[in-house]
Amino acid sequence: MSFVSLLQAAGTAGSASTTGALTGTLLPFLLIIVIFYFFLIRPQNKKQKETEKMLAALKKGDKVITIGGIHGTISSVKEKTVIVKVDENTKLEFNRSAISSVEKTDAEKAAEAEAKASKKSKKSSETAEAPAATEEK
């Protein structure tokens, strides 16, 4: 057997073990990328979309809080800015991006509380019905 054929045989045997080592090395990196996506990137994108949606829905009369902590009511809305009425005679103009949140009205708070209560009662009635259905069989 010649020296060249021995080198070729060693090369093909070595390539199989390098493939396994390469897979073993890349798998943790791929796993880390997937974890970062689901725990960091995806929630951040969702929050950004919700913020953009909130800023696009700003309208006159909304009670807002700015990033700086100023509370006020929107008196007019422009394309890139909003004018916030802070006091009887005080109006300030802010970029839309400076609005951090919109305060909920009492009616919206009551509707949200009612929805939570109905969801909770529905859930408890479903769990109460589940054992009764299994006992009938």
C-alpha positions as CSV (number, residue, x, y, z in Angstrom):
1,M,0.0,0.0,0.0
2,S,1.4,3.4,-0.9
3,F,1.8,6.4,1.3
4,V,-0.7,8.5,-0.7
5,S,-3.5,5.9,-0.3
6,L,-2.8,5.9,3.5
7,L,-3.1,9.7,3.6
8,Q,-6.4,9.6,1.6
9,A,-7.9,7.0,4.0
10,A,-6.9,9.1,7.0
11,G,-8.4,12.2,5.4
12,T,-11.8,10.6,4.8
13,A,-11.9,9.2,8.4
14,G,-10.9,12.5,9.9
15,S,-13.6,14.4,8.0
16,A,-16.4,12.4,9.6
17,S,-15.1,13.3,13.1
18,T,-14.7,17.0,12.2
19,T,-18.3,17.2,11.0
20,G,-19.5,15.9,14.4
21,A,-17.2,18.3,16.2
22,L,-18.5,21.2,14.1
23,T,-22.1,20.3,14.8
24,G,-21.3,20.0,18.5
25,T,-19.7,23.5,18.4
26,L,-22.5,25.2,16.4
27,L,-25.4,23.8,18.3
28,P,-24.9,25.9,21.5
29,F,-24.5,29.0,19.5
30,L,-27.7,28.4,17.6
31,L,-29.5,27.7,20.9
32,I,-28.2,31.0,22.3
33,I,-29.5,32.8,19.3
34,V,-32.9,31.3,19.6
35,I,-33.1,32.1,23.3
36,F,-32.1,35.7,22.6
37,Y,-34.8,36.0,20.0
38,F,-37.6,34.7,22.2
39,F,-36.6,36.5,25.4
40,L,-35.2,39.8,24.1
41,I,-35.8,40.7,20.5
42,R,-39.4,39.5,20.0
43,P,-40.8,41.2,23.2
44,Q,-39.0,44.4,22.3
45,N,-40.5,44.4,18.8
46,K,-44.0,43.8,20.2
47,K,-43.6,46.7,22.7
48,Q,-42.4,49.0,19.9
49,K,-45.4,48.1,17.7
50,E,-47.8,48.8,20.6
51,T,-46.1,52.2,21.2
52,E,-46.3,53.1,17.6
53,K,-50.0,52.1,17.6
54,M,-50.6,54.2,20.7
55,L,-48.9,57.3,19.2
56,A,-50.8,57.0,15.9
57,A,-54.1,56.8,17.9
58,L,-53.6,60.0,19.8
59,K,-56.6,62.4,19.6
60,K,-57.9,65.6,21.1
61,G,-59.0,65.2,24.7
62,D,-56.8,62.3,25.6
63,K,-55.1,62.5,28.9
64,V,-51.4,61.8,28.4
65,I,-48.1,61.5,30.4
66,T,-44.9,62.6,28.7
67,I,-41.5,61.0,29.0
68,G,-40.5,63.8,31.3
69,G,-43.5,63.1,33.6
70,I,-45.7,66.0,32.6
71,H,-49.4,65.2,32.8
72,G,-51.9,67.0,30.6
73,T,-54.7,66.8,28.0
74,I,-54.2,67.0,24.3
75,S,-55.7,70.1,22.9
76,S,-54.6,69.6,19.3
77,V,-52.8,67.0,17.2
78,K,-50.5,67.8,14.3
79,E,-48.6,65.5,12.0
80,K,-45.4,65.1,14.1
81,T,-46.4,67.0,17.2
82,V,-49.1,67.4,19.8
83,I,-50.1,70.4,21.9
84,V,-50.7,69.4,25.5
85,K,-52.8,71.6,27.8
86,V,-51.1,71.5,31.2
87,D,-53.0,74.2,33.0
88,E,-55.7,76.8,32.3
89,N,-53.4,79.1,30.3
90,T,-50.5,76.8,29.7
91,K,-50.1,74.8,26.5
92,L,-46.9,72.9,25.5
93,E,-46.0,71.4,22.2
94,F,-44.3,68.0,22.2
95,N,-43.1,65.6,19.6
96,R,-45.4,62.6,19.4
97,S,-42.5,60.4,20.5
98,A,-42.3,62.3,23.8
99,I,-45.7,60.9,24.9
100,S,-45.0,57.8,27.1
101,S,-48.6,56.8,27.8
102,V,-52.2,57.6,27.6
103,E,-54.2,57.6,30.8
104,K,-57.4,55.5,30.8
105,T,-60.7,57.2,31.5
106,D,-63.0,55.9,34.3
107,A,-65.3,54.2,31.8
108,E,-62.3,52.4,30.2
109,K,-61.1,51.3,33.6
110,A,-64.5,50.0,34.6
111,A,-64.9,48.1,31.3
112,E,-61.5,46.5,31.7
113,A,-62.3,45.5,35.3
114,E,-65.6,44.0,34.2
115,A,-63.9,42.1,31.4
116,K,-61.4,40.6,33.9
117,A,-64.2,39.7,36.3
118,S,-66.2,37.9,33.6
119,K,-63.1,36.1,32.3
120,K,-62.3,35.0,35.9
121,S,-65.9,33.8,36.5
122,K,-66.0,32.0,33.1
123,K,-62.7,30.2,34.0
124,S,-63.9,29.1,37.4
125,S,-67.2,27.8,35.9
126,E,-65.3,25.8,33.3
127,T,-63.1,24.2,36.0
128,A,-66.2,23.4,38.1
129,E,-67.9,21.8,35.0
130,A,-64.9,19.7,34.0
131,P,-65.0,17.3,37.1
132,A,-68.8,17.0,36.8
133,A,-68.5,15.9,33.2
134,T,-66.0,13.2,34.0
135,E,-68.2,11.9,36.9
136,E,-71.2,11.4,34.5
137,K,-69.2,9.0,32.3
